Amino acid sequence: MYPYIPNTQDDERELLSNIGIDSIENLFEDIPESIKLNRRLNLNRPMSEIEVKNHIENLARKNKSTDELICFLGAGAYDHYIPSVIKHITSRAEFYTAYTPYQPEISQGTLQVIFEYQSMICSLTGMDVSNASMYDGATATAEAAFMACDNTRRNSIVVSKTVHPEIRRTLKTYLYFRGIEYVEVEDNDGVTDIEKLKAVVSNKTAGVIVQSPNFFGIIEDVTEIEKCVHENKGMLIMNVDPVSLALLKSPAEQGADIAVGEGQGLGSSLNYGGPYLGFMATTSKLMRKLPGRIVGQTEDVDGKRAFVLTLQAREQHIRRQKATSNICSNQAINALTAAIYLTTMGKKGLREVAVQSTQKAHYALNKLNNTGIYKPLFNKPFFKEFAVKCNSEIEKINQELLKNNIIGGYDLGKDYPDYTNSMLLCVTEKRTKNEIDTLVALMEGIR
Amino acid sequence: MKEYNKLIFEISREGRVGYSLPQIDVAERNLEEFIPKEFLRDKSPELPEVSEGDVVRHFTLLSNKNYGVDNGFYPLGSCTMKYNPKINEDMAALTEFTNLHPYQSEDTVQGALELMYDLSGKLAEISGMKAVTLQPAAGAHGEMTGLMIIKKYHEKRGDFKRKKIIVPDSAHGTNPASAAVVGFEIIEIKSTKDGAVDLENLKAVLDDEVAGLMLTNPSTLGLFEKNIKEIADLVHEAGGLLYYDGANMNAIMGIARPGDMGFDVVHLNLHKTFSTPHGGGGPGSGPVGVREDLVDFLPVPVIEKNGERYILNYNKPDSIGKIKSFYGNFGVMIKAYAYILSMGAEGLKKASEIAVLNANYLMKNLKEHYNLPINEICKHEFVLGGLGKEVNEVTTLDIAKRLLDYGYHPPTIYFPLIVDSAIMVEPTETESKETLDGFIDAMIKISVEAKEKPEILKGAPYNTPVRRLDEVKAARNPILKWSKE
């Protein structure tokens, strides 16, 4: 007996006799004997709900979450506050048990949510068109690179080394297998080295990828980069933190052709790395090059406003190998989450999140600097993350902090050999002065 | 109930808020002291200004215009819209999982790593593969990952001329699209009239430039590929690899395994076979399994067990590299894990048996009323060929739209492409005889209406929040965001 399988033995017999066969085995006679398993799968016996719950809760207890630990770790995944309303709405089964909205007449809920999500992403980025979501910020960046190559008919992508290492590694994989050249530009004091960038960007460059705030938390000045890319008729791809866009100039204002980023900070849980939200927006000109689902407004036969998946001639189920991307399933629930988050926080709230994060981050750096032990690694304007140079190994510092229930920063030496013994710290609006002061006091005590 | 037709932007009022945050407790400085003015935005982005109650009511009213598996029968072929157990949701919502930062030290995430390690082992057993990566975020992402592994395998052997992937014309659209993403040239082969691989057509294209063949088994027509062993031998003799699209795995769990059929690389869809919800389009999860000599090519990091400790191993020189941030859609993995625990070996097999039984029952009772191009025992799904043009020009689309009035989500339509006016029906094992009978009745009623009152079908649906949409208008004059009038 299985709670998810309603047919009883009597039902089974009735179905079999209606079909005109004797046993369930007859239904599998078309499978050659030589490839049948003919043994029990080596898995657990069926477990009751209580047993499942106990088993998984036991695993859960082996973790230490950010409820127990105070998180000063960012590096692409952010401990922003998640309003209670979000889980109440995303756990509505009408949303989460639905399929991709192929039948618009009974999918107006999902479709309107995506339309509103697209509108808000356009509003944040300043771009004209957004798609319905990508897997995460890294894959969205890789797809943007493909878009640039497709649109310019060029085969080389230039990426700044200040872009998140996780994104660069993903990008490298995608480009390698597609046969596209990957060119990396060194940083200079924590920002993209513009002279080095100019030296490698040419009329063969399809696109240049920069991140701002970059991996070190620093706000990049893209003025020169934008000029250089566009003089060479390439595309400027900007990877941005959506929360920062409440304060900072939008990618559109900075001349980006494609804006992408990680949208986890917009209400999605840390979830040990996923599911997250890749967002992607572009100009009207490039609208038909966008990968993934796009929702458009139209009318039904009675003239009523309605929403529908549109511009589908770009997509795999229509165009097959000529599609702009292979993406099918995306991150719809995370897009719903972002739409609810941006609605709940609203115009004022998102700004408040951004202001509190940046104010508290600056307070924290100042305090650390005052210890005389920890120095800013770079001297550049930053948003909510900053790098500090330490006197001891980062792993040692983090172990000490963990003993005091604090998750310390990201060890930059792992990805940047020049920046060993340096730590990237993140301060969101959730951190209190008291927590920051504790962090600083503990770090001061580590010699 | 009253109709609700507002966009969130249309109920926004200046000054209204839906959030509360604590007063800032550090000394505030003027922003421009640390962020130069030229970096700052002149105008805050336009976002809604509504109260918390407004938020809840707006999205609740929108959810009422949706239809999920919890609302009713969803026989969407190739999508496996089975019931999504609630315990799975509860387990994935445990805060010791949801509130874990991906870069926390391994010591603090041993439970998460153990769950992933255990899950990948279970999936390897179910698929008959040596090792499984959980990183791909969806089925198509799994295909891409698997094809990268295939490419890398040939390159590692020093064989750089294998630039072609063979895809049958019955394949899911993602198959050729994924092969293109990985830089392969696509060779499409025509299937036999019953949707199987045509061995002669296959032999004709197999040469030393072929990297592999992508196949789903059962096929998209819901039929088991009986010649699978021979196909595998042919592909392997030609030096290629065999890729398994796991979209149809729900037909064969515990009965036959892709690994035993000769497949070298396999992806599974946790959001189909393993009961995790589709979320209105995602997130999914598309783990990839490989045979023994391909294990070194799996994406990094690999979760390994070192004594009693679980670790993330990045030191894999032959790996294809990273394919996304972090480790995959962990939240989805927890749900699939809970499902496999609940079902166990016996339950998974039972699920496949009943999924196949239910499909055959529907097919048996619909074939007298609709065209059935291939009349043989099917697996978990089957494909009808509409009513035929002779019936008052009633199309498959008309039939689908009329089903909406009867309270059903229609089957997949116009796919696979090799069947004219296709209606692809997949009931899954989580539906009762009564539900199946109700659907059969509705389908028969529609076939009668088609003969007697075809105009009803052409005007359908009538009972839905909106009626048939002008899709041409949407594409010709795209309105893709709200803008202030």
Interface residues (C-beta under 8 A of the other chain):
Chain A: Y2 P3 Y4 I5 P6 N7 D11 E12 E14 L15 L16 N18 I19 G20 I21 I24 N26 L27 F28 E29 D30 I31 P32 S34 I35 K36 L37 R40 L41 N42 L43 N44 R45 P46 M47 E49 E51 V52 K53 H55 I56 E57 N58 L59 A60 R61 K62 N63 K64 S65 T66 D67 L69 C71 L73 A75 G76 A77 D79 Y81 P83 V85 K87 H88 I89 S91 R92 A93 E94 F95 Y96 T97 A98 Y99 T100 P101 Q103 P104 E105 I106 S107 Q108 G109 T110 Q112 V113 F115 E116 Q118 S119 M120 C122 S123 L124 G126 D128 V129 S130 A132 S133 Y135 D136 G137 A138 T139 F146 H164 E166 I167 R169 T170 K172 T173 Y174 Y176 F177 R178 G179 I219 D221 L245 A246 L247 L248 K249 S250 E253 E262 S269 L270 N271 Y272 G273 G274 P275 Y276 M287 R293 I294 V295 G296 Q297 T298 E299 D300 V301 D302 K304 R305 A306 V308 T310 L311 Q312 A313 E315 Q316 H317 I318 R319 R320 Q321 K322 A323 S325 N326 I327 C328 S329 N330 Q331 A332 I333 N334 L336 A339 I340 L342 T343 T344 M345 G346 K347 K348 G349 L350 R351 E352 V353 V355 Q356 T358 Q359 K360 H362 Y363 P381 F382 F383 N398 Q399 L402 I407 Y410 E429 T432 K433 N434 I436
Chain B: N5 L7 I8 F9 S12 R16 V17 G18 Y19 L21 P22 I24 D25 V26 A27 E28 R29 L31 F34 I35 P36 E38 F39 L40 R41 S44 P45 E46 L47 P48 E49 V50 E52 V55 V56 H58 F59 T60 L62 S63 N64 K65 N66 Y67 G68 V69 D70 N71 Y74 L76 C79 M81 K82 Y83 N84 P85 I87 E89 D90 M91 A93 L94 T95 E96 F97 T98 N99 L100 H101 P102 Y103 Q104 S105 D107 T108 V109 Q110 G111 A112 E114 L115 K122 E125 I126 G128 A137 A138 G139 A140 H141 E143 M144 L147 M148 K151 H172 G173 T174 P176 A177 S178 A179 A180 V181 V182 G183 I186 L223 F224 K226 I228 K229 I252 M253 G254 I255 A256 R257 D260 M261 H271 S275 P277 H278 G279 G280 G281 G282 P283 G284 P299 I320 G321 K322 I323 K324 S325 F326 Y327 G328 N329 F330 G331 V332 I334 Y337 A338 I340 L341 S342 M343 G344 A345 E346 G347 L348 K349 K350 A351 E353 I354 V356 L357 N358 N360 Y361 K364 N365 E376 I377 A400 K401 L404 H409 P410 F415 E429 T430 E431 S432 K433 G459 P461 T464 P465 V466 R467 R468 L469 D470 E471 K473 A474 A475 P478 I479 L480 K481 W482 S483
